């Protein structure tokens, strides 16, 4: 099997690529290494890995890389509301137009597994779980671009899309701007955090369980194809306040206060059902509790802010 992963040296790719190599899959990674990350150095010894420094917007390059691939996993993305608002033209080019280019270049039998975000649900209804049938009402530019990309992919067919919960956990290409990662970092280094709109809820998932979901989709593609799947922890639909309370259990000196002034730039607020993917046999292995513990240990190593995607 041959798999092409764009953005394969990023937060998720740095976990997924070694997992695929362990399964004897031939992996081609294309990444622009924008953050000067060295996250794939430990697997460069593997002859089944090919690494290309390049840009997913380069049609000539992508045409040459797509040829002969069985599966394409487009991870290359400007991730998050803040980053996309800061670079809107680049966000559209990378998050949407590069996906359209993949569809133009691929042969129909080539499979695509695409990571969307469940921030596309926007603002849910109190007490009602968002399922894959719920209306998509993205608030941020990031959410709108990802939802648009998912729509054109599903229309094209031979595709699986994942609506990922907010990802957390340690990765060789670390990110500190993700909510759990950020709050735990603050608990370790600052000892406090100020919460805006503390009752806003969202779902969470460990980065290693995200990688496992991609492998699950590869192994069960024919059964799962042409559908979207929420991917998250079913016991982790938590508000920011509830998240901080979970962190405080492991970091007792952590203090959090709520501000009545100020607004979170990411206005998502919903709870999510993950029943659909769980019925295919997929189950997360990493709890939020274990992830917080892992992050606390990791932040004894990481003391720098260069891992923040802003």
Secondary structure, 3 states (H helix, E strand, C coil): CEEEEECCCCCCHHHHHHHHHHCCCEEEEEECCCCCCCCCHHHCCCCCEEEEECCCCCHHHHHHHHCCCCEEEECCCCCCHHHHHHCHHHHHHHHHHHHHHHHHHCCCCCEEEEEEEHHHHCECCCCCEECCCCCCCCCCHHHHHHHHHHHHHHHHCCEEEEEECEEECCCCCCCCCCHHHHHHHHHHHCCEEEEECCCCEEEEEEHHHHHHHHHHHHHCHHHHCCEEEEECCCCCEEEHHHHHHHHHHHCCCCEEEEECCCCCCCCCECEECCHHHHCCCCCCCCCHHHHHHHHHHHCCCCCCCCCCCC
